[in-house]
Amino acid sequence: VGNLTLSDCIQLPDKDPNMDVAIFRNAIAANPSNANAYAWLASVLYEQGKYGEFNQTIRMAEGRGVSREQMASVNARFRSKLMNARLNNRLN
């Protein structure tokens, strides 16, 4: 994971999604109210076809007071994945 910041990670999903997952999880551990980190983590998991983990991430965020609406408002990529999950019945 090294010295990458959340800002650095936002540029990685298309290059190294596995590293991104670890970094976004670390960002969440450091700041459990970071809506953008949850949104990016959920987006990357969805793109990897990990729909169960996508849903778990959303539930974890909601359990920590971060709503789907908050995540969608700060992250267009998450907003797109959330809509896609709804349309394809992948949202729990």
KALIN-V440312 format. One line per field, one symbol per residue. psi: psi as a letter, one per 30 degrees, with the letter a starting at -180 (. if undefined). A space follows every 50 residues. Layout:
psi=???
This chain:
psi=ebgkleeeefffefeieeeeeeeeeeeeeeifgjeeeeeeeeeeeeffgi eeeeeeeeeeeefggjleeeeeffjeeeeeeeeeeeeghgk.
